[in-house]
Amino acid sequence: MNTSTVTNDVISSDTVEGTAVYSLAGKKLGSIDELMIDKHSGQVRYAVLEFGGFLGMGTDRYPVPWRMLKYDTTQGGYVVPLDEERLNGAPKYPIDEVPPYTTDYGQRVNQHYGIGL
């Protein structure tokens, strides 16, 4: 007899990608384009947020430290303690110019959001 229990402790990256991201005020900021995963630890480091543009044109990608996102079941998306103004000054890149996620780049992203490594 199989007595395994299914839990919601893990989630597929396919499920996360495309999920809406909201500010604390409930305003939709964008959606998650992809996840950046640490090759050594296997932990998600950043959720790359699509923000700005129109219908994907001129949309930039903003790496947001994963630990800043909290899933809100009532909104059906992630909530971050950010607003558009804070995102406008954040490190970003166009889809066709993905930067190397070096330690220095990660420190720059984390410093913008006030997160230690």
Biopython code that builds the backbone (N, CA, C, O; Angstrom):
import numpy as np
from Bio.PDB.StructureBuilder import StructureBuilder

atoms = [
    (1, "MET", "N", (0.838, -1.175, 0.000)),
    (1, "MET", "CA", (0.000, 0.000, 0.000)),
    (1, "MET", "C", (0.884, 1.239, 0.000)),
    (1, "MET", "O", (1.817, 1.339, 0.797)),
    (2, "ASN", "N", (0.594, 2.183, -0.893)),
    (2, "ASN", "CA", (1.357, 3.420, -1.006)),
    (2, "ASN", "C", (0.758, 4.464, -0.070)),
    (2, "ASN", "O", (-0.394, 4.866, -0.228)),
    (3, "THR", "N", (1.549, 4.895, 0.901)),
    (3, "THR", "CA", (1.042, 5.871, 1.869)),
    (3, "THR", "C", (1.746, 7.214, 1.740)),
    (3, "THR", "O", (1.788, 7.988, 2.696)),
    (4, "SER", "N", (2.303, 7.497, 0.554)),
    (4, "SER", "CA", (3.014, 8.770, 0.388)),
    (4, "SER", "C", (2.032, 9.936, 0.488)),
    (4, "SER", "O", (0.870, 9.841, 0.095)),
    (5, "THR", "N", (2.538, 11.014, 1.019)),
    (5, "THR", "CA", (1.734, 12.209, 1.200)),
    (5, "THR", "C", (2.214, 13.285, 0.238)),
    (5, "THR", "O", (3.418, 13.517, 0.127)),
    (6, "VAL", "N", (1.316, 13.931, -0.443)),
    (6, "VAL", "CA", (1.659, 15.013, -1.349)),
    (6, "VAL", "C", (1.634, 16.320, -0.556)),
    (6, "VAL", "O", (0.653, 16.635, 0.117)),
    (7, "THR", "N", (2.730, 17.073, -0.647)),
    (7, "THR", "CA", (2.775, 18.366, 0.036)),
    (7, "THR", "C", (3.045, 19.465, -0.973)),
    (7, "THR", "O", (3.428, 19.201, -2.113)),
    (8, "ASN", "N", (2.846, 20.679, -0.550)),
    (8, "ASN", "CA", (3.113, 21.827, -1.405)),
    (8, "ASN", "C", (4.412, 22.506, -1.007)),
    (8, "ASN", "O", (4.512, 23.731, -1.070)),
    (9, "ASP", "N", (5.410, 21.728, -0.598)),
    (9, "ASP", "CA", (6.699, 22.274, -0.210)),
    (9, "ASP", "C", (7.567, 22.611, -1.413)),
    (9, "ASP", "O", (8.549, 23.339, -1.271)),
    (10, "VAL", "N", (7.237, 22.109, -2.570)),
    (10, "VAL", "CA", (7.984, 22.410, -3.791)),
    (10, "VAL", "C", (7.002, 22.810, -4.879)),
    (10, "VAL", "O", (5.815, 22.488, -4.827)),
    (11, "ILE", "N", (7.535, 23.526, -5.870)),
    (11, "ILE", "CA", (6.699, 23.971, -6.979)),
    (11, "ILE", "C", (7.524, 23.912, -8.260)),
    (11, "ILE", "O", (8.724, 24.183, -8.235)),
    (12, "SER", "N", (6.914, 23.573, -9.337)),
    (12, "SER", "CA", (7.585, 23.512, -10.630)),
    (12, "SER", "C", (7.895, 24.914, -11.133)),
    (12, "SER", "O", (7.093, 25.832, -10.962)),
    (13, "SER", "N", (9.056, 25.079, -11.752)),
    (13, "SER", "CA", (9.400, 26.386, -12.312)),
    (13, "SER", "C", (8.393, 26.801, -13.385)),
    (13, "SER", "O", (8.145, 27.991, -13.578)),
    (14, "ASP", "N", (7.810, 25.819, -14.083)),
    (14, "ASP", "CA", (6.782, 26.134, -15.086)),
    (14, "ASP", "C", (5.577, 26.821, -14.457)),
    (14, "ASP", "O", (4.934, 27.663, -15.083)),
    (15, "THR", "N", (5.279, 26.454, -13.217)),
    (15, "THR", "CA", (4.150, 27.063, -12.518)),
    (15, "THR", "C", (4.478, 28.485, -12.087)),
    (15, "THR", "O", (3.613, 29.359, -12.125)),
    (16, "VAL", "N", (5.725, 28.725, -11.675)),
    (16, "VAL", "CA", (6.142, 30.045, -11.208)),
    (16, "VAL", "C", (6.247, 31.032, -12.374)),
    (16, "VAL", "O", (5.814, 32.179, -12.262)),
    (17, "GLU", "N", (6.820, 30.584, -13.484)),
    (17, "GLU", "CA", (6.996, 31.462, -14.643)),
    (17, "GLU", "C", (5.632, 31.907, -15.157)),
    (17, "GLU", "O", (4.744, 31.090, -15.401)),
    (18, "GLY", "N", (5.488, 33.213, -15.314)),
    (18, "GLY", "CA", (4.230, 33.786, -15.774)),
    (18, "GLY", "C", (3.326, 34.243, -14.638)),
    (18, "GLY", "O", (2.316, 34.904, -14.881)),
    (19, "THR", "N", (3.673, 33.900, -13.405)),
    (19, "THR", "CA", (2.860, 34.300, -12.257)),
    (19, "THR", "C", (2.989, 35.800, -12.028)),
    (19, "THR", "O", (4.080, 36.363, -12.124)),
    (20, "ALA", "N", (1.877, 36.433, -11.727)),
    (20, "ALA", "CA", (1.848, 37.883, -11.484)),
    (20, "ALA", "C", (2.607, 38.243, -10.216)),
    (20, "ALA", "O", (2.690, 37.459, -9.270)),
    (21, "VAL", "N", (3.165, 39.463, -10.225)),
    (21, "VAL", "CA", (3.853, 40.013, -9.063)),
    (21, "VAL", "C", (3.186, 41.344, -8.737)),
    (21, "VAL", "O", (2.982, 42.182, -9.615)),
    (22, "TYR", "N", (2.848, 41.526, -7.456)),
    (22, "TYR", "CA", (2.125, 42.711, -7.000)),
    (22, "TYR", "C", (2.935, 43.479, -5.964)),
    (22, "TYR", "O", (3.760, 42.908, -5.251)),
    (23, "SER", "N", (2.685, 44.779, -5.895)),
    (23, "SER", "CA", (3.254, 45.590, -4.822)),
    (23, "SER", "C", (2.443, 45.329, -3.555)),
    (23, "SER", "O", (1.400, 44.677, -3.600)),
    (24, "LEU", "N", (2.931, 45.843, -2.426)),
    (24, "LEU", "CA", (2.178, 45.694, -1.177)),
    (24, "LEU", "C", (0.819, 46.372, -1.258)),
    (24, "LEU", "O", (-0.120, 45.975, -0.568)),
    (25, "ALA", "N", (0.711, 47.401, -2.108)),
    (25, "ALA", "CA", (-0.546, 48.116, -2.288)),
    (25, "ALA", "C", (-1.527, 47.358, -3.187)),
    (25, "ALA", "O", (-2.662, 47.796, -3.376)),
    (26, "GLY", "N", (-1.090, 46.219, -3.741)),
    (26, "GLY", "CA", (-1.976, 45.417, -4.581)),
    (26, "GLY", "C", (-1.909, 45.742, -6.057)),
    (26, "GLY", "O", (-2.683, 45.188, -6.838)),
    (27, "LYS", "N", (-1.000, 46.631, -6.471)),
    (27, "LYS", "CA", (-0.867, 46.980, -7.880)),
    (27, "LYS", "C", (0.008, 45.948, -8.582)),
    (27, "LYS", "O", (1.078, 45.594, -8.087)),
    (28, "LYS", "N", (-0.451, 45.467, -9.739)),
    (28, "LYS", "CA", (0.341, 44.498, -10.495)),
    (28, "LYS", "C", (1.556, 45.199, -11.083)),
    (28, "LYS", "O", (1.434, 46.196, -11.794)),
    (29, "LEU", "N", (2.737, 44.656, -10.771)),
    (29, "LEU", "CA", (3.985, 45.220, -11.268)),
    (29, "LEU", "C", (4.455, 44.528, -12.546)),
    (29, "LEU", "O", (5.111, 45.151, -13.382)),
    (30, "GLY", "N", (4.135, 43.281, -12.699)),
    (30, "GLY", "CA", (4.591, 42.508, -13.849)),
    (30, "GLY", "C", (4.381, 41.035, -13.578)),
    (30, "GLY", "O", (3.492, 40.650, -12.819)),
    (31, "SER", "N", (5.211, 40.210, -14.209)),
    (31, "SER", "CA", (5.123, 38.770, -14.001)),
    (31, "SER", "C", (6.523, 38.170, -14.016)),
    (31, "SER", "O", (7.472, 38.781, -14.509)),
    (32, "ILE", "N", (6.632, 36.981, -13.475)),
    (32, "ILE", "CA", (7.928, 36.309, -13.418)),
    (32, "ILE", "C", (8.230, 35.687, -14.771)),
    (32, "ILE", "O", (7.452, 34.891, -15.296)),
    (33, "ASP", "N", (9.374, 36.067, -15.325)),
    (33, "ASP", "CA", (9.811, 35.559, -16.622)),
    (33, "ASP", "C", (10.587, 34.256, -16.467)),
    (33, "ASP", "O", (10.367, 33.297, -17.207)),
    (34, "GLU", "N", (11.500, 34.237, -15.492)),
    (34, "GLU", "CA", (12.292, 33.035, -15.268)),
    (34, "GLU", "C", (12.896, 33.072, -13.873)),
    (34, "GLU", "O", (12.834, 34.085, -13.178)),
    (35, "LEU", "N", (13.475, 31.958, -13.483)),
    (35, "LEU", "CA", (14.149, 31.854, -12.191)),
    (35, "LEU", "C", (15.632, 31.654, -12.434)),
    (35, "LEU", "O", (16.025, 30.967, -13.376)),
    (36, "MET", "N", (16.453, 32.251, -11.589)),
    (36, "MET", "CA", (17.899, 32.064, -11.654)),
    (36, "MET", "C", (18.274, 31.212, -10.451)),
    (36, "MET", "O", (18.029, 31.596, -9.307)),
    (37, "ILE", "N", (18.865, 30.061, -10.713)),
    (37, "ILE", "CA", (19.145, 29.063, -9.688)),
    (37, "ILE", "C", (20.652, 28.931, -9.484)),
    (37, "ILE", "O", (21.409, 28.838, -10.451)),
    (38, "ASP", "N", (21.082, 28.923, -8.232)),
    (38, "ASP", "CA", (22.485, 28.731, -7.898)),
    (38, "ASP", "C", (22.887, 27.311, -8.292)),
    (38, "ASP", "O", (22.272, 26.344, -7.842)),
    (39, "LYS", "N", (23.915, 27.183, -9.129)),
    (39, "LYS", "CA", (24.337, 25.872, -9.626)),
    (39, "LYS", "C", (24.871, 24.958, -8.528)),
    (39, "LYS", "O", (24.779, 23.736, -8.637)),
    (40, "HIS", "N", (25.422, 25.538, -7.486)),
    (40, "HIS", "CA", (26.049, 24.722, -6.459)),
    (40, "HIS", "C", (25.074, 24.313, -5.350)),
    (40, "HIS", "O", (25.071, 23.163, -4.912)),
    (41, "SER", "N", (24.254, 25.256, -4.903)),
    (41, "SER", "CA", (23.343, 24.949, -3.798)),
    (41, "SER", "C", (21.992, 24.425, -4.280)),
    (41, "SER", "O", (21.284, 23.742, -3.540)),
    (42, "GLY", "N", (21.639, 24.750, -5.526)),
    (42, "GLY", "CA", (20.331, 24.360, -6.040)),
    (42, "GLY", "C", (19.210, 25.290, -5.590)),
    (42, "GLY", "O", (18.044, 25.053, -5.906)),
    (43, "GLN", "N", (19.552, 26.334, -4.864)),
    (43, "GLN", "CA", (18.553, 27.278, -4.356)),
    (43, "GLN", "C", (18.245, 28.346, -5.396)),
    (43, "GLN", "O", (19.132, 28.778, -6.132)),
    (44, "VAL", "N", (16.989, 28.769, -5.457)),
    (44, "VAL", "CA", (16.611, 29.871, -6.333)),
    (44, "VAL", "C", (17.189, 31.144, -5.737)),
    (44, "VAL", "O", (16.965, 31.444, -4.564)),
    (45, "ARG", "N", (17.931, 31.890, -6.542)),
    (45, "ARG", "CA", (18.513, 33.152, -6.074)),
    (45, "ARG", "C", (17.647, 34.344, -6.463)),
    (45, "ARG", "O", (17.407, 35.241, -5.654)),
    (46, "TYR", "N", (17.173, 34.343, -7.731)),
    (46, "TYR", "CA", (16.428, 35.497, -8.230)),
    (46, "TYR", "C", (15.223, 35.045, -9.039)),
    (46, "TYR", "O", (15.260, 34.037, -9.744)),
    (47, "ALA", "N", (14.165, 35.812, -8.916)),
    (47, "ALA", "CA", (13.033, 35.711, -9.824)),
    (47, "ALA", "C", (13.205, 36.888, -10.764)),
    (47, "ALA", "O", (13.327, 38.028, -10.314)),
    (48, "VAL", "N", (13.216, 36.631, -12.050)),
    (48, "VAL", "CA", (13.392, 37.705, -13.024)),
    (48, "VAL", "C", (12.004, 38.211, -13.394)),
    (48, "VAL", "O", (11.197, 37.500, -13.992)),
    (49, "LEU", "N", (11.753, 39.457, -13.022)),
    (49, "LEU", "CA", (10.457, 40.089, -13.209)),
    (49, "LEU", "C", (10.404, 40.837, -14.531)),
    (49, "LEU", "O", (11.268, 41.667, -14.812)),
    (50, "GLU", "N", (9.393, 40.546, -15.347)),
    (50, "GLU", "CA", (9.137, 41.345, -16.550)),
    (50, "GLU", "C", (8.355, 42.565, -16.111)),
    (50, "GLU", "O", (7.317, 42.449, -15.459)),
    (51, "PHE", "N", (8.858, 43.736, -16.470)),
    (51, "PHE", "CA", (8.236, 44.982, -16.024)),
    (51, "PHE", "C", (8.406, 46.034, -17.111)),
    (51, "PHE", "O", (9.475, 46.167, -17.706)),
    (52, "GLY", "N", (7.337, 46.776, -17.357)),
    (52, "GLY", "CA", (7.399, 47.850, -18.350)),
    (52, "GLY", "C", (7.042, 47.348, -19.727)),
    (52, "GLY", "O", (6.703, 46.178, -19.908)),
    (53, "GLY", "N", (7.120, 48.230, -20.688)),
    (53, "GLY", "CA", (6.840, 47.870, -22.065)),
    (53, "GLY", "C", (5.355, 47.625, -22.303)),
    (53, "GLY", "O", (4.516, 47.852, -21.431)),
    (54, "PHE", "N", (5.058, 47.153, -23.518)),
    (54, "PHE", "CA", (3.683, 46.885, -23.914)),
    (54, "PHE", "C", (3.666, 45.633, -24.772)),
    (54, "PHE", "O", (4.350, 45.568, -25.793)),
    (55, "LEU", "N", (2.893, 44.645, -24.367)),
    (55, "LEU", "CA", (2.771, 43.367, -25.075)),
    (55, "LEU", "C", (4.134, 42.747, -25.347)),
    (55, "LEU", "O", (4.366, 42.182, -26.416)),
    (56, "GLY", "N", (5.031, 42.854, -24.376)),
    (56, "GLY", "CA", (6.350, 42.253, -24.511)),
    (56, "GLY", "C", (7.377, 43.105, -25.227)),
    (56, "GLY", "O", (8.566, 42.786, -25.206)),
    (57, "MET", "N", (6.941, 44.184, -25.860)),
    (57, "MET", "CA", (7.868, 45.067, -26.571)),
    (57, "MET", "C", (8.421, 46.097, -25.590)),
    (57, "MET", "O", (7.661, 46.765, -24.889)),
    (58, "GLY", "N", (9.739, 46.220, -25.543)),
    (58, "GLY", "CA", (10.360, 47.179, -24.642)),
    (58, "GLY", "C", (10.298, 46.767, -23.180)),
    (58, "GLY", "O", (10.573, 47.569, -22.288)),
    (59, "THR", "N", (9.936, 45.522, -22.942)),
    (59, "THR", "CA", (9.846, 45.018, -21.577)),
    (59, "THR", "C", (11.236, 44.649, -21.098)),
    (59, "THR", "O", (11.961, 43.920, -21.775)),
    (60, "ASP", "N", (11.606, 45.150, -19.937)),
    (60, "ASP", "CA", (12.897, 44.809, -19.359)),
    (60, "ASP", "C", (12.733, 43.720, -18.322)),
    (60, "ASP", "O", (11.629, 43.453, -17.847)),
    (61, "ARG", "N", (13.848, 43.096, -17.977)),
    (61, "ARG", "CA", (13.880, 42.047, -16.961)),
    (61, "ARG", "C", (14.622, 42.570, -15.738)),
    (61, "ARG", "O", (15.708, 43.137, -15.857)),
    (62, "TYR", "N", (14.039, 42.380, -14.581)),
    (62, "TYR", "CA", (14.581, 42.861, -13.317)),
    (62, "TYR", "C", (14.787, 41.676, -12.384)),
    (62, "TYR", "O", (13.809, 41.077, -11.935)),
    (63, "PRO", "N", (16.044, 41.319, -12.078)),
    (63, "PRO", "CA", (16.249, 40.248, -11.108)),
    (63, "PRO", "C", (15.904, 40.754, -9.709)),
    (63, "PRO", "O", (16.438, 41.763, -9.250)),
    (64, "VAL", "N", (15.014, 40.046, -9.052)),
    (64, "VAL", "CA", (14.593, 40.390, -7.693)),
    (64, "VAL", "C", (14.986, 39.215, -6.796)),
    (64, "VAL", "O", (14.660, 38.069, -7.107)),
    (65, "PRO", "N", (15.683, 39.485, -5.685)),
    (65, "PRO", "CA", (16.048, 38.382, -4.800)),
    (65, "PRO", "C", (14.821, 37.550, -4.422)),
    (65, "PRO", "O", (13.807, 38.082, -3.971)),
    (66, "TRP", "N", (14.935, 36.245, -4.614)),
    (66, "TRP", "CA", (13.820, 35.321, -4.397)),
    (66, "TRP", "C", (13.211, 35.471, -3.016)),
    (66, "TRP", "O", (11.993, 35.386, -2.857)),
    (67, "ARG", "N", (14.047, 35.692, -2.024)),
    (67, "ARG", "CA", (13.519, 35.756, -0.653)),
    (67, "ARG", "C", (12.652, 36.980, -0.395)),
    (67, "ARG", "O", (12.028, 37.076, 0.662)),
    (68, "MET", "N", (12.600, 37.914, -1.333)),
    (68, "MET", "CA", (11.722, 39.083, -1.189)),
    (68, "MET", "C", (10.284, 38.764, -1.580)),
    (68, "MET", "O", (9.364, 39.476, -1.180)),
    (69, "LEU", "N", (10.080, 37.702, -2.357)),
    (69, "LEU", "CA", (8.751, 37.360, -2.846)),
    (69, "LEU", "C", (8.002, 36.500, -1.851)),
    (69, "LEU", "O", (8.547, 35.536, -1.313)),
    (70, "LYS", "N", (6.775, 36.846, -1.612)),
    (70, "LYS", "CA", (5.888, 36.055, -0.746)),
    (70, "LYS", "C", (4.630, 35.746, -1.545)),
    (70, "LYS", "O", (4.009, 36.646, -2.112)),
    (71, "TYR", "N", (4.259, 34.479, -1.588)),
    (71, "TYR", "CA", (3.067, 34.106, -2.346)),
    (71, "TYR", "C", (1.817, 34.447, -1.560)),
    (71, "TYR", "O", (1.705, 34.125, -0.377)),
    (72, "ASP", "N", (0.873, 35.105, -2.230)),
    (72, "ASP", "CA", (-0.401, 35.491, -1.620)),
    (72, "ASP", "C", (-1.514, 34.731, -2.335)),
    (72, "ASP", "O", (-1.814, 35.006, -3.497)),
    (73, "THR", "N", (-2.117, 33.787, -1.646)),
    (73, "THR", "CA", (-3.163, 32.961, -2.260)),
    (73, "THR", "C", (-4.386, 33.778, -2.651)),
    (73, "THR", "O", (-5.072, 33.422, -3.610)),
    (74, "THR", "N", (-4.681, 34.862, -1.938)),
    (74, "THR", "CA", (-5.860, 35.664, -2.288)),
    (74, "THR", "C", (-5.651, 36.420, -3.594)),
    (74, "THR", "O", (-6.611, 36.680, -4.320)),
    (75, "GLN", "N", (-4.404, 36.777, -3.900)),
    (75, "GLN", "CA", (-4.125, 37.480, -5.157)),
    (75, "GLN", "C", (-3.734, 36.513, -6.269)),
    (75, "GLN", "O", (-3.767, 36.865, -7.448)),
    (76, "GLY", "N", (-3.367, 35.302, -5.889)),
    (76, "GLY", "CA", (-2.926, 34.341, -6.895)),
    (76, "GLY", "C", (-1.600, 34.734, -7.511)),
    (76, "GLY", "O", (-1.333, 34.430, -8.674)),
    (77, "GLY", "N", (-0.765, 35.412, -6.730)),
    (77, "GLY", "CA", (0.532, 35.850, -7.232)),
    (77, "GLY", "C", (1.466, 36.185, -6.096)),
    (77, "GLY", "O", (1.125, 36.054, -4.920)),
    (78, "TYR", "N", (2.643, 36.618, -6.469)),
    (78, "TYR", "CA", (3.657, 36.984, -5.484)),
    (78, "TYR", "C", (3.538, 38.459, -5.135)),
    (78, "TYR", "O", (3.172, 39.282, -5.974)),
    (79, "VAL", "N", (3.851, 38.779, -3.893)),
    (79, "VAL", "CA", (3.829, 40.157, -3.409)),
    (79, "VAL", "C", (5.253, 40.512, -2.997)),
    (79, "VAL", "O", (5.934, 39.733, -2.331)),
    (80, "VAL", "N", (5.687, 41.695, -3.402)),
    (80, "VAL", "CA", (7.015, 42.184, -3.049)),
    (80, "VAL", "C", (6.887, 43.557, -2.398)),
    (80, "VAL", "O", (5.974, 44.315, -2.726)),
    (81, "PRO", "N", (7.797, 43.882, -1.475)),
    (81, "PRO", "CA", (7.757, 45.195, -0.830)),
    (81, "PRO", "C", (8.412, 46.249, -1.717)),
    (81, "PRO", "O", (9.344, 46.935, -1.297)),
    (82, "LEU", "N", (7.914, 46.370, -2.948)),
    (82, "LEU", "CA", (8.466, 47.291, -3.938)),
    (82, "LEU", "C", (7.339, 48.033, -4.622)),
    (82, "LEU", "O", (6.181, 47.618, -4.575)),
    (83, "ASP", "N", (7.694, 49.134, -5.258)),
    (83, "ASP", "CA", (6.749, 49.839, -6.115)),
    (83, "ASP", "C", (7.461, 50.160, -7.431)),
    (83, "ASP", "O", (8.648, 49.871, -7.581)),
    (84, "GLU", "N", (6.746, 50.749, -8.372)),
    (84, "GLU", "CA", (7.331, 51.035, -9.684)),
    (84, "GLU", "C", (8.554, 51.942, -9.584)),
    (84, "GLU", "O", (9.522, 51.757, -10.322)),
    (85, "GLU", "N", (8.519, 52.910, -8.687)),
    (85, "GLU", "CA", (9.641, 53.837, -8.547)),
    (85, "GLU", "C", (10.926, 53.101, -8.157)),
    (85, "GLU", "O", (11.994, 53.356, -8.714)),
    (86, "ARG", "N", (10.806, 52.197, -7.204)),
    (86, "ARG", "CA", (11.982, 51.433, -6.764)),
    (86, "ARG", "C", (12.467, 50.513, -7.879)),
    (86, "ARG", "O", (13.673, 50.324, -8.037)),
    (87, "LEU", "N", (11.554, 49.939, -8.653)),
    (87, "LEU", "CA", (11.963, 49.088, -9.766)),
    (87, "LEU", "C", (12.639, 49.887, -10.869)),
    (87, "LEU", "O", (13.586, 49.401, -11.486)),
    (88, "ASN", "N", (12.174, 51.093, -11.127)),
    (88, "ASN", "CA", (12.756, 51.901, -12.197)),
    (88, "ASN", "C", (14.239, 52.161, -11.994)),
    (88, "ASN", "O", (14.965, 52.329, -12.974)),
    (89, "GLY", "N", (14.709, 52.199, -10.759)),
    (89, "GLY", "CA", (16.122, 52.416, -10.497)),
    (89, "GLY", "C", (16.915, 51.139, -10.289)),
    (89, "GLY", "O", (18.110, 51.196, -10.000)),
    (90, "ALA", "N", (16.277, 49.995, -10.429)),
    (90, "ALA", "CA", (16.915, 48.706, -10.154)),
    (90, "ALA", "C", (17.746, 48.216, -11.337)),
    (90, "ALA", "O", (17.523, 48.637, -12.472)),
    (91, "PRO", "N", (18.712, 47.321, -11.072)),
    (91, "PRO", "CA", (19.424, 46.681, -12.176)),
    (91, "PRO", "C", (18.430, 45.972, -13.087)),
    (91, "PRO", "O", (17.506, 45.308, -12.615)),
    (92, "LYS", "N", (18.623, 46.117, -14.382)),
    (92, "LYS", "CA", (17.704, 45.520, -15.349)),
    (92, "LYS", "C", (18.465, 45.186, -16.627)),
    (92, "LYS", "O", (19.614, 45.590, -16.805)),
    (93, "TYR", "N", (17.813, 44.447, -17.506)),
    (93, "TYR", "CA", (18.409, 44.125, -18.800)),
    (93, "TYR", "C", (17.307, 43.725, -19.779)),
    (93, "TYR", "O", (16.257, 43.230, -19.371)),
    (94, "PRO", "N", (17.555, 43.945, -21.086)),
    (94, "PRO", "CA", (16.594, 43.467, -22.089)),
    (94, "PRO", "C", (16.736, 41.961, -22.252)),
    (94, "PRO", "O", (17.765, 41.392, -21.888)),
    (95, "ILE", "N", (15.723, 41.317, -22.788)),
    (95, "ILE", "CA", (15.697, 39.858, -22.901)),
    (95, "ILE", "C", (16.875, 39.311, -23.693)),
    (95, "ILE", "O", (17.338, 38.203, -23.422)),
    (96, "ASP", "N", (17.366, 40.064, -24.662)),
    (96, "ASP", "CA", (18.436, 39.558, -25.517)),
    (96, "ASP", "C", (19.839, 39.912, -25.019)),
    (96, "ASP", "O", (20.820, 39.666, -25.721)),
    (97, "GLU", "N", (19.947, 40.483, -23.818)),
    (97, "GLU", "CA", (21.254, 40.853, -23.270)),
    (97, "GLU", "C", (21.378, 40.408, -21.807)),
    (97, "GLU", "O", (21.676, 41.220, -20.932)),
    (98, "VAL", "N", (21.154, 39.148, -21.553)),
    (98, "VAL", "CA", (21.217, 38.626, -20.187)),
    (98, "VAL", "C", (22.644, 38.776, -19.653)),
    (98, "VAL", "O", (23.583, 38.260, -20.259)),
    (99, "PRO", "N", (22.816, 39.472, -18.532)),
    (99, "PRO", "CA", (24.163, 39.663, -17.991)),
    (99, "PRO", "C", (24.674, 38.384, -17.334)),
    (99, "PRO", "O", (23.893, 37.511, -16.956)),
    (100, "PRO", "N", (25.994, 38.287, -17.205)),
    (100, "PRO", "CA", (26.505, 37.145, -16.432)),
    (100, "PRO", "C", (26.165, 37.371, -14.961)),
    (100, "PRO", "O", (26.436, 38.440, -14.413)),
    (101, "TYR", "N", (25.589, 36.393, -14.344)),
    (101, "TYR", "CA", (25.193, 36.503, -12.932)),
    (101, "TYR", "C", (26.403, 36.184, -12.052)),
    (101, "TYR", "O", (26.444, 35.159, -11.372)),
    (102, "THR", "N", (27.388, 37.090, -12.083)),
    (102, "THR", "CA", (28.596, 36.937, -11.281)),
    (102, "THR", "C", (28.304, 37.347, -9.843)),
    (102, "THR", "O", (27.235, 37.882, -9.546)),
    (103, "THR", "N", (29.259, 37.093, -8.955)),
    (103, "THR", "CA", (29.116, 37.516, -7.567)),
    (103, "THR", "C", (28.957, 39.032, -7.491)),
    (103, "THR", "O", (28.144, 39.533, -6.714)),
    (104, "ASP", "N", (29.735, 39.767, -8.296)),
    (104, "ASP", "CA", (29.636, 41.232, -8.299)),
    (104, "ASP", "C", (28.254, 41.695, -8.744)),
    (104, "ASP", "O", (27.688, 42.619, -8.160)),
    (105, "TYR", "N", (27.713, 41.055, -9.776)),
    (105, "TYR", "CA", (26.381, 41.436, -10.252)),
    (105, "TYR", "C", (25.336, 41.140, -9.180)),
    (105, "TYR", "O", (24.445, 41.952, -8.931)),
    (106, "GLY", "N", (25.450, 39.986, -8.554)),
    (106, "GLY", "CA", (24.523, 39.625, -7.481)),
    (106, "GLY", "C", (24.591, 40.609, -6.326)),
    (106, "GLY", "O", (23.564, 40.969, -5.751)),
    (107, "GLN", "N", (25.799, 41.045, -5.982)),
    (107, "GLN", "CA", (25.944, 42.030, -4.903)),
    (107, "GLN", "C", (25.282, 43.351, -5.283)),
    (107, "GLN", "O", (24.655, 43.999, -4.446)),
    (108, "ARG", "N", (25.422, 43.744, -6.538)),
    (108, "ARG", "CA", (24.778, 44.986, -7.004)),
    (108, "ARG", "C", (23.261, 44.897, -6.899)),
    (108, "ARG", "O", (22.608, 45.834, -6.440)),
    (109, "VAL", "N", (22.709, 43.772, -7.324)),
    (109, "VAL", "CA", (21.259, 43.569, -7.242)),
    (109, "VAL", "C", (20.820, 43.581, -5.782)),
    (109, "VAL", "O", (19.883, 44.290, -5.414)),
    (110, "ASN", "N", (21.500, 42.798, -4.958)),
    (110, "ASN", "CA", (21.118, 42.689, -3.555)),
    (110, "ASN", "C", (21.261, 44.023, -2.817)),
    (110, "ASN", "O", (20.424, 44.360, -1.980)),
    (111, "GLN", "N", (22.308, 44.778, -3.122)),
    (111, "GLN", "CA", (22.485, 46.080, -2.486)),
    (111, "GLN", "C", (21.357, 47.036, -2.848)),
    (111, "GLN", "O", (20.907, 47.820, -2.012)),
    (112, "HIS", "N", (20.905, 46.971, -4.089)),
    (112, "HIS", "CA", (19.795, 47.852, -4.493)),
    (112, "HIS", "C", (18.564, 47.604, -3.620)),
    (112, "HIS", "O", (17.858, 48.539, -3.241)),
    (113, "TYR", "N", (18.320, 46.342, -3.311)),
    (113, "TYR", "CA", (17.142, 45.973, -2.545)),
    (113, "TYR", "C", (17.410, 45.890, -1.039)),
    (113, "TYR", "O", (16.505, 45.588, -0.260)),
    (114, "GLY", "N", (18.653, 46.159, -0.633)),
    (114, "GLY", "CA", (18.976, 46.139, 0.792)),
    (114, "GLY", "C", (19.043, 44.743, 1.374)),
    (114, "GLY", "O", (18.728, 44.528, 2.544)),
    (115, "ILE", "N", (19.461, 43.790, 0.540)),
    (115, "ILE", "CA", (19.553, 42.385, 0.955)),
    (115, "ILE", "C", (21.030, 42.002, 1.021)),
    (115, "ILE", "O", (21.790, 42.288, 0.096)),
    (116, "GLY", "N", (21.437, 41.353, 2.117)),
    (116, "GLY", "CA", (22.797, 40.830, 2.223)),
    (116, "GLY", "C", (22.909, 39.492, 1.537)),
    (116, "GLY", "O", (21.914, 38.784, 1.379)),
    (117, "LEU", "N", (24.115, 39.140, 1.128)),
    (117, "LEU", "CA", (24.309, 37.837, 0.459)),
    (117, "LEU", "C", (24.296, 36.703, 1.427)),
    (117, "LEU", "O", (24.445, 35.548, 1.028)),
]
sb = StructureBuilder()
sb.init_structure("model")
sb.init_model(0)
sb.init_chain("A")
sb.init_seg("    ")
for serial, (resi, resn, name, xyz) in enumerate(atoms, 1):
    if name == "N":
        sb.init_residue(resn, " ", resi, " ")
    sb.init_atom(name, np.array(xyz, "f"), 0.0, 1.0, " ", f" {name:<3s}", serial, name[0])
structure = sb.get_structure()
